[in-house]
Amino acid sequence: MADDARFRLPAYGTAALSDVVPAIARAVGQPIQESSPLELEDAAAYVVFLVDGLGLRLLEQHADMAPFLSDLLRPGTRLTAGVPTTTATSLTSLSTGLLPGTHGVVGYLSRVPGTNDLLNALQWDRDVDPRDWQPHRTAFGRLRATGCDVTVVNKREFEGSGLTTAAQRGADFVGADRVGERIAAAVAAAGRGPSLTYLYDGDLDWTGHRYGVASHHWQAQLAMIDAQAEQLREELPPHVRLLVLADHGMVDADPATQVDVDVRTDLRDGVTLFGGEARFRQLYCARGAHDDVVAAWREAMGSTAVVVTRDEAVDEGWFGPLDAGVVPRIGDVLVACRDRASVVASVEMAYEARLVGMHGSLTDEEMLVPLLVD
């Protein structure tokens, strides 16, 4: 897989989402680790504006719709997400400073070890303590322990949620539902220094899922995000740095290369749980069925996906080193889609099957995210 020109491995330890907060900590004079491979300019405070779904390739392709953000593009102003390229995994990597194999949020749907249940990491729909699922101190918490103010600004519904607790505990939470409210909250939090303020917007991702990234709806939403970022910059004090990034990119799925396991029911043979997401399926296999599952899926997917075992993916560095408790959360067999292919379950997971824009795999369109600093 490593020589597959259509895939990009995560740049863990050099230029990945997990490297951002340690770099900010050093930039505001409150380091939380001995060294930081990612270098950012010194400042009294940083505001991190995370735009869900704004892949680097999408921003480059639609630069005319986002003049403020595209003007900040420079050579090397990019990061990689981790694997899989999905919101729960990426947000946890960013705010913990850890790799997926360590923090353990390893997908949208992943197995709860010792059960036949899947945990939806966004909805946190199982009786699983997020502090047990992700037991490590977060980078937000470590930074706050140095005396730096750390604030999360997000919609009120996310306060105290499973994912917020797993990924972002240690920071103050400010609930703000409207754009103007969020900007005002971020500006107020950034007025204290040294500080890190994290601001999240999920509207672009939602628009892409529903209408596709080639739609005029998506382009209009990008223009609104650009205006929001520019307004935020104008209202922040000049000594505060604004850093804009994303959790992943997105591609529009091609129905011609979509595999539906509720039609191809033979692909469920030997599979006890069907997890992950449409662009990065995680298959949990019955005892002794691994080889047959790999063979069947490689034949079915052909050149439209890379089908590997968990061990092969770990050897390739997809997740970083694995904590022992994280191993059984990851599928025994992984199906990482190329190009615009996807794997859906039109009956079992009907909502997902109707999405236009998707993400999760290792293509440049999904893996590369911007790192924009003003």
Helices and strands as residue ranges (DSSP letters): G 17-19, H 20-27, E 45-51, H 56-61, G 63-65, H 67-70, E 78-80, H 87-96, H 100-103, E 109-111, E 118-120, H 130-133, H 139-145, E 149-154, G 156-158, H 162-168, E 172-175, H 179-190, E 195-201, H 203-211, H 216-235, E 240-245, E 251-252, G 255-257, E 258-260, G 265-268, E 271-277, E 280-285, H 290-301, G 302-304, E 305-309, H 310-316, G 324-329, E 333-337, E 342-344, H 350-353, E 357-358, H 364-367, E 368-373
